[in-house]
Amino acid sequence: MTRSLPILDQWLFAPKRDRRSWPDVLLLAGWVALVGFQIGRHVMWRDEVRALTIALNGDDPVAMLRGLHGEGHPALWYLLLRGTHAVFDQVEVLPAVAFVVGLITVALLIFRSPFPRPLVLLLITGHALLFEYVVMARNYGISALFLFAIAACYRAHRDRGLVLGALLFLLANTNVVGAIMAGAFLLFWLLDLLEIRESRDWRWSPQLTNFAINATIATIGVVICAATMLPTYNDAAARDWSHESPLAAAILALVNPGATSLGALFANLLPGIAGSVLLFGATLGLLPRRPAFLAAIAALLLTSLFFAVAANGAYRHAAVWLSFLIALYWIGWSRLTAPSGSRAWLDRRLPAIGRGSLLLVLAIQTAAGINDLRNAVTGVVASRSADLGRLIASRADLTNAVILSEPEWLVEALPYYVKNRTYLARDHKFGSVVIFSRKGKMDSDLGETLRLARELRDTSRTPVIILLAYRLDEITPDRTYDEGKDWRTFRASAAQIRDFREATTMLRRFGPAKTDESFDVYLLN
């Protein structure tokens, strides 16, 4: 066992050797086949389609950007979607853009990274690059793309040109964690330049001038990101500090980042402290290149603080930090894999511990990637919105029906599959983008849903479809159900359930979904 560990380390972390291209082409082709299979079986859910709906709002891009302000995301993903939709005029641009982004990202890893093929295989079969950043059409895969592009360009452009500044500008406008990574990379870049000058004079140099110009460009990107996102109208997503101390949460996040949303990298199966050991441990492999190690630690702590103090996250957010870590390994690979000239035990053992920790982190990602494939094979879907689309397409009398739902966010994924108008009950307007705010009407009940359905039928003179995530034969009468922490609520009395059943016909009960987007379908009589 002890002899096998150095062999495994050599196999996965050896310096890259010259290799023939055809095995790498086969590796890419295999990845495309696995991803294509999943895309063919993937059902869009609300977070994916919501972005497309917002991207297509407004008569022009300027109007779209005005509507985007406060959504909580920077503009780059929305501009990509609007631009490609303007060319192809099909909603399928949503998965297509995500796939193309993922394809370029993985191609960079396979053909441009210094990593040995076994390590590349581990990376591209992880949950992020096999599913979350390519099958799931969100604005997080572009973060990995720009981080790997920065890694590929760093050596040639560290001391000259504006390429890195432009890439950091774009990275900052992918999502808020991407903006944090842009700042962390600037820290690495500056420390890297200073390390080179360690034994020389400390006078200002052309390299530092170039860095300052690029840092300014990146900072402008961060400012634009903040100006687009803030203040957010989705205030229900922000942390509520009425019952706990933000200072205590911040301190805990710095000590135990695995207990924050970064724990999603381990599918929340490991205790927070065990996850923290792996997270900190995975940075130790960067010790031979100290600026990279310090930047990785800074990024880890800043991301943990953000999750603890500003807003909770999920795997897609946490994997941006992991992509940043991989980019730093990429940049420092030749030094990280070179034999250590130090006789100090810690100088030799700590990087080895770091490589082992990184390997464990990546192995967990690959296990999650295998589970993604299993879900695709067994037919597990994220939403039942496609099933509803097929149901409506099978009945001519439902073509022009208005759709009402409880909870409201069930309608957000529908524009990808149906042309029917959707109505937001609590906002009292037609639309498919729900404002996640604690302001306005917070509580509702089944009687209100039925009343609105009748009102819509009478005013629009069209059939009304009602989607209910609450199974009326399973819920407890008069119990209040939360539709999100400290957000909206729903209840139904026994009398309301009886009246609703008498006034409607159940068309279909869909099976479970991987998310909470499964529902019963009713038609108002």
Steps between C-alpha positions, in 0.01 A plus 500: 500500500775745597690421179190551284447859617820639341416310181151654492648842569747458213225379265264791568744782574797427277620776267317485170687310231470536126207294386320411181185692429263218408448371856404853601256523210345174617481640853314806374272286284414280797419807709279638222313169482435491875392863513289471186315204650419703810395809305261287297327390820529823696188702584544871551403629841413847621844645571614419146195631317464806724832630363383453140171676574682798649751502214218527243310772684514855368500639147879524491803398709495829692141441609592143594788625714268743678269210583794288612616756756446358848448139387815398687711397200734695270414541134737280299290181494187694407678680217625165366148358505341805341767517231473136399119514510511803269691285249311170528161607647460170688475431873743213444781755502486462880645145514705566187692792654562300817632207295731714288641667812556159660656361183756780478576468871564126477697540175728746679556247777572214263716675243657796681536408865825352638311226685564130429215322328381306809457827690322659203264202492423551867429868440270466200294221657429702813155633579588851382634426153282196435170656608475818704702723266388358167168312523356745751475826302604760756749785521765308695665292229633818339691566823693175454558587133656837580703364790653230280554751218685723748713203607580419137596861423676597822857404417499677164309811611602554863746777413338654193174582329141523617384143444494406867324822599231438238450141616478613864247767397285229342550263795377769739177524300412132503369483859585638842738214588674560169551862606658378825731272301601794279618685809680194631679454169620859509649421841680199353626700204640779718668260743642304208661814359637598840640151557695525175647832617580368848874498452508812284430866560148612585476781247187530291523288184321467163355170626336678795370770267345235281350336809353831618332559163354149493393525864314820415317324219408211730387741771272677253351158429434443871339844531273432201407165655404670828310778324298241306421284800435752777274580663323169441122481487519130589549586866357166617829341386706720732601378844267594784695620806205567727565184704877447480827690497677565167830538687471153651408356160798672339745366757361148466523523121869590517576208730267246344424583134377146443196587712399771250372441148850385405397173662288438191822385331466188715127462436457611863584141601813586696486681834592866459833461675600205279413703193706790634802274548478394136443856375798641687701187427444529124674838503819355653607356168557861388761569769796472260350805329416715801305776317262233367458349846424837659252589227322164538468550876376858452242386244385218727450730798332776300261254337420344837434845646269586213296185552484553874417870505344601167310209347487122504631320196497158338739268319510722192635787711749291696642341185610844375753503783606146409549614139717786630707250695547285189605810304770574759626141483506539121714815517745363753512141374864487393620623837241303698603171342876559502704308758540699819850628566425554867606254765235626742237238573212748482613641166475152352203355686253790502478528119454120484217527753355778285507288188335214686229733631438638152475148366235414761303814417508417129409136563188616684411718200538202267279287724236771471553503123433127483181562696397758239532233232296259711226761534494549123479125438220449755299799379537729801410852382538843657148614416165377373459804275575295186229251599253786528607621157424158353164490677396840362622406151282187509178695561380770261268647765802596713693687230389844617450417868631738764721330760485584870718327759562461869781560581540768234851398400367184337426710190857627455620200297189483281592754227762253374230239431167679445370824349215533749473814705586459868359703788680595822237483771660709773630763259163515319652514153587283204864393487740220582770667712424488872642771724643329808425784736367520854294798394144484367249221551670225698220259589245323286258210516319261271183709508693797360646277227152384395364856505781623277451209260133586460582866451754414230252273322233771499729782385707310244223265387752218473549176693704528819758239602600490867827342610524396863820374660287415803329161472151566631457143620826520695514846656366572847199738496564840661873438527720786380764391247812709446604567141846606610665605825335818631321542168156416367254254652203294383217327679178319412202430723287186467219710352736661245631160394141375454397807300812482284442136411140569407601792277789329316598183321838342564672438168825347616714427804867501410761295679783637713773723360856560615399854597168612649346549154243222501130573516142395441325650199138618530263652247238743624153370409 
